[in-house]
């Protein structure tokens, strides 16, 4: 563990500098703005969440702060929004960008622009010892599975129910929650048999409570993950795309992922 840690002073310098590369054009509408508004769910550790001191932290917080710095040292107004309401909030003009773990899917690309910043996969978390013997999606037949509303895992599990039906097996009961925290809690108090989420969130919960939880169904359905921007906000999309490239080039991107131990999710 020790050799993977990065000195905080070095990490801070990596994420904060430079303030703005010469080839990053700050959008006209943000030239004189003192702040930007970012929307995120903030309930899916280690991506974005509140720590024990009720301070926002996580991958998306660090990434959002780095982007705001490079857009001209802007302050951030974080607007906490349920995951299923993120895209409606963006389209309604309630925020400048969605800074969350948005899976890059064609149906999302139809309504918003996306700037990819990492990969992610899905996983299924179960109780320690895997009492229900859940190792594949087929093993979820007849089980209660907690998921986040609007999440990709919900769509995938509901689609798998169709396969179970064709095979003559009982479907799983997909139990939908408005936050990842509530979905996880349902597994903890055994209201559900399993919890479907991203590999990153699954790994976080397993690491924080290794005596209580483990991964039942390992990583599957790998997909690009991105930030959401309104289609008409092309200057911002271009600026953020360049910022991600600059962060990859100057080492701050690798430092951010290493800080949260998700180096395996880096962009190719």
NORDAJO-V681500 format. One record per residue. N is the residue number from 0. RES is the residue in one small letter. PSI is psi in whole degrees, -180 to 180 (* if undefined). Layout:
BEGIN
n: [N | N]
res: [RES | RES]
psi: [PSI | PSI]
END
This chain:
BEGIN
n: [0 | 1 | 2 | 3 | 4 | 5 | 6 | 7 | 8 | 9 | 10 | 11 | 12 | 13 | 14 | 15 | 16 | 17 | 18 | 19 | 20 | 21 | 22 | 23 | 24 | 25 | 26 | 27 | 28 | 29 | 30 | 31 | 32 | 33 | 34 | 35 | 36 | 37 | 38 | 39 | 40 | 41 | 42 | 43 | 44 | 45 | 46 | 47 | 48 | 49 | 50 | 51 | 52 | 53 | 54 | 55 | 56 | 57 | 58 | 59 | 60 | 61 | 62 | 63 | 64 | 65 | 66 | 67 | 68 | 69 | 70 | 71 | 72 | 73 | 74 | 75 | 76 | 77 | 78 | 79 | 80 | 81 | 82 | 83 | 84 | 85 | 86 | 87 | 88 | 89 | 90 | 91 | 92 | 93 | 94 | 95 | 96 | 97 | 98 | 99 | 100 | 101 | 102 | 103 | 104 | 105 | 106 | 107 | 108 | 109 | 110 | 111 | 112 | 113 | 114 | 115 | 116 | 117 | 118 | 119 | 120 | 121 | 122 | 123 | 124 | 125 | 126 | 127 | 128 | 129 | 130 | 131 | 132 | 133 | 134 | 135 | 136 | 137 | 138 | 139 | 140 | 141 | 142 | 143 | 144 | 145 | 146 | 147 | 148 | 149 | 150 | 151 | 152 | 153 | 154 | 155 | 156 | 157 | 158 | 159 | 160 | 161 | 162 | 163 | 164 | 165 | 166 | 167 | 168 | 169 | 170 | 171 | 172 | 173 | 174 | 175 | 176 | 177 | 178 | 179 | 180 | 181 | 182 | 183 | 184 | 185 | 186 | 187 | 188 | 189 | 190 | 191 | 192 | 193 | 194 | 195 | 196 | 197 | 198 | 199 | 200 | 201 | 202 | 203 | 204 | 205 | 206 | 207 | 208 | 209 | 210 | 211 | 212 | 213 | 214 | 215 | 216 | 217 | 218 | 219 | 220 | 221 | 222 | 223 | 224 | 225 | 226 | 227 | 228 | 229 | 230 | 231 | 232 | 233 | 234 | 235 | 236 | 237 | 238 | 239 | 240 | 241 | 242 | 243 | 244 | 245 | 246 | 247 | 248 | 249 | 250 | 251 | 252 | 253 | 254 | 255 | 256 | 257 | 258 | 259 | 260 | 261 | 262 | 263 | 264 | 265 | 266 | 267]
res: [x | x | x | x | x | x | x | x | x | x | x | x | x | x | x | x | x | x | x | x | x | x | x | x | x | x | x | x | x | x | x | x | x | x | x | x | x | x | x | x | x | x | x | x | x | x | x | x | x | x | x | x | x | x | x | x | x | x | x | x | x | x | x | x | x | x | x | x | x | x | x | x | x | x | x | x | x | x | x | x | x | x | x | x | x | x | x | x | x | x | x | x | x | x | x | x | x | x | x | x | x | x | x | x | x | x | x | x | x | x | x | x | x | x | x | x | x | x | x | x | x | x | x | x | x | x | x | x | x | x | x | x | x | x | x | x | x | x | x | x | x | x | x | x | x | x | x | x | x | x | x | x | x | x | x | x | x | x | x | x | x | x | x | x | x | x | x | x | x | x | x | x | x | x | x | x | x | x | x | x | x | x | x | x | x | x | x | x | x | x | x | x | x | x | x | x | x | x | x | x | x | x | x | x | x | x | x | x | x | x | x | x | x | x | x | x | x | x | x | x | x | x | x | x | x | x | x | x | x | x | x | x | x | x | x | x | x | x | x | x | x | x | x | x | x | x | x | x | x | x | x | x | x | x | x | x | x | x | x | x | x | x | x | x | x | x | x | x]
psi: [-41 | -41 | -13 | -10 | 148 | 131 | 132 | -36 | -41 | -43 | -43 | -42 | -40 | -45 | -30 | -27 | 145 | 163 | -42 | 123 | 154 | -29 | 10 | 114 | 114 | 129 | 144 | -43 | -15 | -1 | -45 | 9 | 143 | -16 | 165 | 153 | 122 | 135 | 141 | 157 | -37 | 39 | 22 | 81 | 144 | 14 | -60 | 124 | 170 | 133 | -173 | -22 | 14 | 35 | 136 | 134 | 173 | 178 | -50 | -29 | -48 | -43 | -45 | -41 | -39 | -42 | -45 | -39 | -45 | -6 | 16 | 30 | 49 | 149 | 156 | 131 | 102 | 122 | 110 | 124 | 132 | 143 | -43 | -15 | 4 | -53 | -44 | -39 | -41 | -48 | -27 | 0 | 19 | -12 | 161 | -30 | 150 | 115 | 88 | -173 | 78 | 119 | 134 | 96 | 149 | -40 | -29 | -39 | -21 | -26 | -21 | 162 | 152 | 139 | 112 | 143 | -7 | 175 | 164 | 164 | 175 | 159 | 165 | 123 | 141 | 172 | 156 | 134 | -7 | 62 | -26 | -2 | 46 | 110 | -19 | 169 | -32 | -30 | -10 | -3 | 125 | 1 | 160 | 126 | 122 | 137 | 163 | 136 | 133 | 1 | 158 | -37 | -34 | -47 | -43 | -41 | -39 | -36 | -37 | -26 | -32 | -38 | -39 | -40 | -42 | -29 | 1 | 22 | 150 | 140 | 159 | 156 | 110 | 114 | 118 | 133 | 156 | -16 | 153 | -34 | -44 | -38 | -45 | -41 | -35 | -35 | -40 | -40 | 11 | 32 | -24 | 162 | -20 | 166 | 117 | 129 | -169 | 160 | -38 | -47 | -39 | -45 | -37 | -49 | -37 | -38 | -32 | -24 | 65 | -20 | -7 | -28 | 159 | 168 | 123 | -61 | 114 | -179 | 131 | 166 | 54 | 138 | 154 | 146 | 141 | 179 | 148 | 134 | 144 | 144 | -34 | -8 | 55 | -36 | -38 | -42 | -44 | -41 | -45 | -38 | -44 | -37 | -44 | -42 | -42 | -40 | -35 | -39 | -36 | 1 | -10 | -29 | -48 | -38 | -39 | -48 | -36 | -37 | -38 | 10 | 42 | 37 | -28 | -11 | 3 | 153 | 150 | *]
END
